[in-house]
């Protein structure tokens, strides 16, 4: 049996990959096929998550065992065949490729082809450029800190760089003057 997965990213709109793989193959081989299709290195910690219909994570399939004292089942990529945890078309998965910033690909099994086998995984469709495998953690932290400070009111307009509000920019005149409002309107 062959499984066909569609892979998309919430970081890049036109990014899409479709991977065909034998149902008896392992999550490790699926991982490697994904990483090969996007040109990422294979030296990072990553995990698959089997998800429900609302993309809530249910079961984790890890590259290496991290917590042997856990009462939960531990699924390792190299030991777990796809058909052990995936049975139906439409099954949703998340593949977290960057643990530091929780960046991931969203996956769905789009088709199950019974009666056929596939020796090696195959990338059948490759659209768009994949997001960068690594992003500067300092940049992520500074933007998160700036957003938090802005929400808390600790940030001045001088502290916000030109990219903070996205492509549309920020027009201070659109806010108006708070003195134009009475206390009732501001509550």
C-alpha positions in Angstrom: 0.0 0.0 0.0 1.3 3.5 -0.8 0.5 6.6 1.2 0.6 10.0 -0.4 1.2 13.0 1.9 0.7 16.7 1.1 3.0 19.0 3.0 2.5 22.8 3.5 4.0 25.6 5.6 2.3 28.4 7.4 5.5 30.5 6.7 5.5 30.3 2.9 2.2 30.6 0.9 3.3 28.9 -2.3 5.3 26.1 -0.6 4.0 22.5 -1.2 5.5 19.1 -1.3 3.8 15.7 -2.0 5.6 12.6 -0.9 4.6 9.1 -1.8 5.9 6.4 0.5 5.1 2.7 1.2 2.8 2.2 4.2 5.2 -0.3 5.7 8.0 2.2 5.7 9.1 4.0 8.8 8.6 7.5 10.0 12.4 7.9 9.8 12.3 7.3 6.0 9.4 9.7 5.7 11.4 12.3 7.7 14.4 11.8 5.5 12.3 12.1 2.3 10.8 15.4 3.6 14.3 16.8 4.5 15.7 15.8 1.2 12.8 17.5 -0.7 13.4 20.8 1.1 17.2 20.7 1.3 17.5 20.7 5.1 20.3 19.0 7.0 19.4 15.8 9.0 21.3 16.7 12.1 18.5 18.4 14.1 16.0 17.1 16.6 12.6 16.8 15.2 9.3 15.0 15.7 6.1 14.0 14.0 2.8 14.5 15.8 -0.4 12.6 14.9 -3.2 15.1 15.1 -6.9 15.2 15.4 -9.2 17.0 12.9 -8.5 20.3 14.7 -4.7 19.9 14.4 -4.4 19.1 18.2 -1.3 17.0 18.8 -2.1 13.5 20.1 0.8 11.1 19.6 4.5 12.1 19.2 7.0 10.1 17.1 10.5 11.2 18.0 13.9 10.9 16.4 15.5 9.7 19.7 14.1 8.7 23.1 14.2 11.7 25.4 12.2 10.7 28.5 12.4 7.0 29.4 10.6 7.6 32.7 7.4 8.6 31.1 4.2 6.6 31.5 3.2 7.5 27.9 4.0 5.2 25.0 7.2 6.2 23.2 7.2 6.1 19.5 10.6 6.2 17.7 10.9 7.1 14.1 13.2 4.3 13.1 11.1 1.7 14.8 7.6 2.8 13.9 6.0 1.9 10.6 3.6 4.5 9.1 0.7 2.0 9.0 1.0 1.5 12.8 -0.4 5.0 13.5 -1.9 6.1 10.1 -4.8 4.3 8.5 -7.2 6.7 6.9 -7.0 9.3 4.2 -7.3 12.8 5.6 -5.1 11.9 8.7 -3.4 15.1 9.8 0.2 15.3 11.1 2.6 18.0 12.1 6.3 17.6 11.5 8.2 19.9 13.8 11.6 20.5 12.2 12.8 23.4 14.5 12.2 22.7 18.2 13.8 26.0 19.3 11.1 28.1 17.6 8.4 25.4 17.2 8.5 25.7 13.4 6.7 23.0 11.5 5.2 21.6 8.4 1.5 20.6 8.3 0.8 17.3 6.6 -2.2 15.4 5.5 -2.5 11.9 4.0 -4.3 12.8 0.8 -4.4 9.3 -0.8 -4.0 5.7 0.0 -3.2 3.4 -2.9 -3.9 -0.2 -2.1 -2.3 -3.1 -3.9 0.9 -1.2 -4.8 4.3 -0.9 -3.2 7.1 1.6 -3.4 10.7 0.7 -2.7 11.9 4.2 -1.8 10.0 7.3 -0.9 9.4 9.7 -3.8 8.8 13.4 -3.9 6.1 13.7 -6.5 5.4 17.4 -6.4 7.7 20.2 -5.5 6.3 23.8 -5.5 7.8 26.9 -4.0 10.8 27.5 -1.9 10.9 25.9 1.6 11.2 28.2 4.6 14.7 28.6 5.9 15.6 25.7 8.1 17.2 27.9 10.7 16.2 31.4 11.8 18.1 33.7 14.1 16.8 33.0 17.6 17.9 36.5 18.8 15.7 38.0 16.1 12.7 35.9 17.1 13.2 36.8 20.8 13.6 40.6 20.1 10.4 40.7 18.0 8.5 38.7 20.6 9.8 41.0 23.4 8.9 44.1 21.3 5.4 42.7 20.7 4.9 41.9 24.4 6.2 45.3 25.4 3.8 47.0 23.0 0.9 45.0 24.4 1.9 46.0 27.9 2.3 49.7 27.0 6.0 49.7 27.7 7.1 50.5 24.2 7.4 53.9 22.5 7.0 54.5 18.8 10.8 55.1 18.6 11.3 51.4 19.7 9.3 49.9 16.8 11.2 49.3 13.6 9.7 49.7 10.2 8.9 46.0 9.8 7.0 45.7 13.1 3.6 46.5 11.6 4.1 44.5 8.4 4.0 45.7 4.8 1.2 48.2 5.3 3.2 50.3 7.7 1.9 52.3 10.6 0.4 55.7 10.4 0.4 57.5 13.8 -2.2 60.0 12.6 -4.8 57.2 12.2 -4.9 56.7 15.9 -6.0 60.3 16.6 -5.3 62.1 19.8 -6.5 60.5 23.1 -7.4 64.0 24.3 -10.3 63.9 21.7 -12.0 61.1 23.7 -13.7 61.4 27.0 -13.1 58.9 29.8 -16.3 57.0 29.0 -15.2 56.2 25.4 -11.8 55.0 26.6 -13.2 52.4 28.9 
